[in-house]
Amino acid sequence: MRKDELENVAKIFKVLDEANGWLWIREIARRTNLNHKTVSRLLNKYFLPFIEVQYLPFRVKLVKFKEKISFKKFLNYWKIKKIEKILH
């Protein structure tokens, strides 16, 4: 994971962690000062095991964490996945 990508993932994690409910992709993008396509790509790449997604008409996607998780545990999960990928 590149440094700038890790920073963007951390920004998204912080916004989702502080949210009390559902957020749509563009709201996450506004709060993190990222492009909405970047947010969507990073959510699909790193957050799918940890989030619930709700699709609404007009291609609106709402997102929230399934449960509270620390950023350290989140990173440990991806370190383990990276090691598994290397071993296979």
SVG drawing of the C-alpha trace seen along z (x, -y; Angstrom):
<svg xmlns="http://www.w3.org/2000/svg" viewBox="-35 -19 40 40">
<polyline fill="none" stroke="black" stroke-width="0.4" points="0.0,0.0 1.4,-3.4 1.8,-6.1 -0.8,-8.4 -3.3,-5.5 -2.8,-4.6 -3.5,-8.3 -6.7,-8.2 -7.8,-5.0 -7.1,-6.5 -9.3,-9.5 -12.1,-7.3 -11.8,-5.1 -12.0,-8.2 -15.1,-9.5 -16.9,-6.1 -15.8,-5.6 -17.2,-9.0 -20.5,-8.5 -23.6,-7.6 -25.4,-6.0 -25.4,-5.7 -23.3,-7.9 -23.4,-8.2 -20.2,-8.1 -20.3,-11.8 -20.7,-12.8 -17.6,-10.8 -15.8,-12.4 -16.7,-15.9 -15.6,-15.1 -12.3,-13.7 -11.6,-16.1 -11.2,-13.2 -12.9,-12.5 -16.0,-10.4 -14.6,-7.9 -11.5,-7.5 -13.6,-6.9 -15.7,-4.3 -12.6,-2.5 -10.9,-2.5 -14.1,-1.3 -14.4,1.6 -10.7,2.5 -10.1,2.3 -13.4,1.9 -15.8,4.6 -15.3,7.0 -16.1,4.3 -19.0,2.3 -22.6,2.7 -23.7,1.3 -27.2,0.2 -28.0,-0.6 -30.7,-3.1 -32.1,-4.3 -30.1,-6.6 -26.8,-4.8 -26.7,-6.1 -24.7,-3.9 -25.0,-4.3 -22.2,-2.9 -21.7,-2.2 -19.4,-0.1 -20.9,3.3 -19.4,2.8 -16.8,0.6 -13.3,1.6 -10.0,0.0 -7.7,-1.2 -4.9,1.0 -7.1,4.1 -8.1,2.9 -4.4,2.6 -3.5,6.0 -6.2,7.6 -4.7,6.3 -1.2,7.2 -2.4,10.8 -4.2,10.8 -1.0,9.5 1.1,12.3 -1.5,14.9 -1.4,13.5 2.4,13.8 2.4,17.4 -0.1,18.6"/>
</svg>
